[in-house]
Amino acid sequence: MTFDWQIGDWQFWALTGGFAASLVLLSYWADHRRVRRTVPDAVGWMPWTGLYFVSLMVACVSLGIAARVWFKG
């Protein structure tokens, strides 16, 4: 039994994929800034490239599952 305020399966996966896609954009922007930094010794500690890759995979899988469940009905 689902109520009106509960989200469905595809909505959960779409929200997860949307959050991961926004994390992809953020990590791509930060990695771009890291590569083009003006002070070469100011490296930083955040692994933006790895975060970009993992969040891209999560976004693709989550949005794929959301589309599959949504089209299935």
C-alpha positions as CSV (number, residue, x, y, z in Angstrom):
1,M,0.0,0.0,0.0
2,T,1.5,3.4,-1.0
3,F,0.3,6.7,0.2
4,D,0.3,10.0,-1.7
5,W,3.3,11.3,0.2
6,Q,5.4,8.3,-0.5
7,I,7.7,8.2,-3.4
8,G,7.7,5.4,-5.9
9,D,10.6,3.2,-6.9
10,W,11.5,5.2,-10.0
11,Q,11.3,8.5,-8.1
12,F,13.8,7.2,-5.6
13,W,16.2,6.2,-8.3
14,A,15.7,9.4,-10.2
15,L,16.5,11.5,-7.1
16,T,19.6,9.4,-6.4
17,G,20.7,9.8,-10.0
18,G,20.0,13.5,-9.9
19,F,22.0,14.0,-6.8
20,A,24.9,12.0,-8.2
21,A,24.7,14.0,-11.5
22,S,25.0,17.2,-9.5
23,L,28.0,15.7,-7.7
24,V,29.5,14.9,-11.2
25,L,29.2,18.5,-12.2
26,L,30.7,19.8,-9.0
27,S,33.6,17.4,-9.1
28,Y,34.3,18.1,-12.7
29,W,34.4,21.8,-12.0
30,A,36.7,21.3,-9.0
31,D,39.0,19.0,-10.9
32,H,39.2,21.6,-13.7
33,R,40.1,24.2,-11.2
34,R,42.7,21.9,-9.7
35,V,44.4,21.2,-13.0
36,R,44.5,24.9,-13.9
37,R,45.7,26.3,-10.5
38,T,48.1,29.2,-10.6
39,V,50.3,27.9,-7.7
40,P,51.6,24.5,-8.6
41,D,52.5,23.6,-5.0
42,A,49.0,24.1,-3.8
43,V,47.8,20.6,-4.6
44,G,45.0,20.0,-2.2
45,W,43.8,16.8,-0.6
46,M,40.4,16.0,-2.3
47,P,40.5,13.2,-4.9
48,W,38.3,15.0,-7.5
49,T,39.0,12.6,-10.4
50,G,38.0,9.5,-8.4
51,L,34.9,11.3,-7.0
52,Y,34.0,12.3,-10.6
53,F,34.3,8.7,-11.9
54,V,32.4,7.1,-9.0
55,S,29.6,9.6,-9.0
56,L,29.3,9.3,-12.9
57,M,28.9,5.6,-12.6
58,V,26.3,6.0,-9.8
59,A,24.4,8.6,-11.8
60,C,24.3,6.4,-15.0
61,V,23.2,3.3,-13.2
62,S,20.6,5.1,-11.0
63,L,19.1,7.0,-13.9
64,G,19.1,3.8,-16.0
65,I,17.2,1.9,-13.3
66,A,14.8,4.9,-12.9
67,A,14.0,4.9,-16.7
68,R,13.6,1.1,-16.8
69,V,11.2,1.1,-13.8
70,W,9.3,4.1,-15.2
71,F,8.8,2.7,-18.6
72,K,7.8,-0.7,-17.2
73,G,5.0,0.9,-15.4
